[in-house]
Amino acid sequence: MAEALFPKLAVIGCGLIGSSVIRGARAAGAVGEVAVADASPQARERVAALGLADRVTGDIAEAVAGADLVVLAVPVMAMGEAARAAAPALKPGAILTDVGSVKGVVAEALAEAAPAGVFVVPGHPIAGTEQSGPDAGFAELFHNRWVILTPQKREDDAYLEAVQRLADFWKALGASVERMDAAHHDLVLAVTSHLPHLIAYNIVGTAADLEEVTRAEVMKYSAGGFRDFTRIAASDPTMWRDVFLSNKDAVLEILGRFTEDLQALSRAIRWGEGDKLFELFTRTREIRRGIVAAGQESPEPNFGRDHRETPQQSGKTTGV
Ligand code: NAP
C-alpha cells in the first residue's frame, strides 16, 4: 500500500465536516493515525463508538501533538480559540488548515496563533448538508466538489510545497482544488451560499409568522416551492450565525444589491410590467439550464442539500 500523505492527522471539531474528512482520508489511505479533539462530550462518545479515531479527547493540545496535518473543523467564530489552544503543541513543519465557510477572519486568526515553522493554509470545502454531528458525515461528501484554499502571500519553496501537499490531500478525497484570495472567497461565497441561506431563513420565518395562512397549510402545500427553502433553513444555527457575523461586509454588500433588485421586481409587479418579469425569468432559466448542461447540478431542486459550486461560478481563481 502506498505511503500515507500524512502519517498523523488531527481533526479539531468532529461534526459533519470533520468526520467526513476523516472518513474520506481513511478511505483514500491518505492518513495513518487519526486523533480527534471535540468540545462536546456527546460528539466524543459518538466518535469513539463509530471508531473514527485512534484517540479522542477534549484537549486540543493533546490531539495535535505530533500531527503532520491539523484540520480545524469547528464553527467559524471558534476557530481562533481552537488555533490558540493548538499552537503550543504544534509540531514544526506541520500544516495547520481549517474548513471554515468564511476565510478573511479565520485566515487572520490562524496566522496570529500559529508559531513560526508551522505552515498555515486556510481552506473551505464547498460541500455540506443541513445535518450536523459525527453521525452525519460520509466519505464521499467531497467527491466532485470544490475545495478553495486561501494561502498566505508567501512564495518560499517550503510553503508552496505545503500548499501542494494539502491540495493533494483534498484531491485524494475526491475534490478539485482552487486557490483564491481570502477576501475574494468571502465575496464569491456571499453570493453563492450566504445570501441564499439568508433568503431561506427569512422566507421560512415569514411563512411561520403569517396569521392568515395556517402552519398546517404551509406544510400541506409546501411542494409549491417552499419545501426547498425549508431544507436550507434547517442548516445548523450556530454555524450560520457565525458565518453572517464574520462575513458582515460582503454579505451586506450583496444584500444591498439584492434588495435593490427586489424593489425593481416589486415595482414591475405593481405596475403590471409583465415584459420585465418575463425577461428576467427567461434569463434565470437559461442560467439554470447552463448549470445542468455543464453536468454540475442534478435537474431536481437541491440547493439546500449541498451548496456546490461550478468552476464557472468560482470567480477569479488559480488552479492548484
Ligand atoms: P458540526 O457538525 O456542528 O460540528 C462541529 C463540532 O465542533 C461540534 O461537535 C462542536 O461541539 C465542536 N466544537 C465547537 N467549538 C469547539 C471548540 N472550541 N473546540 C473543539 N470542538 C468544538 O459543524 P460542521 O457542520 O461540521 O461545521 C464545521 C465547520 O465547517 C464550520 O466552520 C463551517 O463553517 C464549516 N463548513 C460547514 C459546511 C456544512 O454544510 N455544514 C460546509 C462547509 C464548511 P458543540 O456541538 O458542543 O458545539
Residues whose N, C-alpha, C, O or C-beta is under 5 A from the ligand:
A	BS01	NAP	I12 G13 C14 G15 L16 I17 G18 A37 D38 A39 S40 A43 A73 V74 P75 V76 A78 A82 V99 G100 S101 P125 A127 G128 T129 Q131 S132 G133 M239
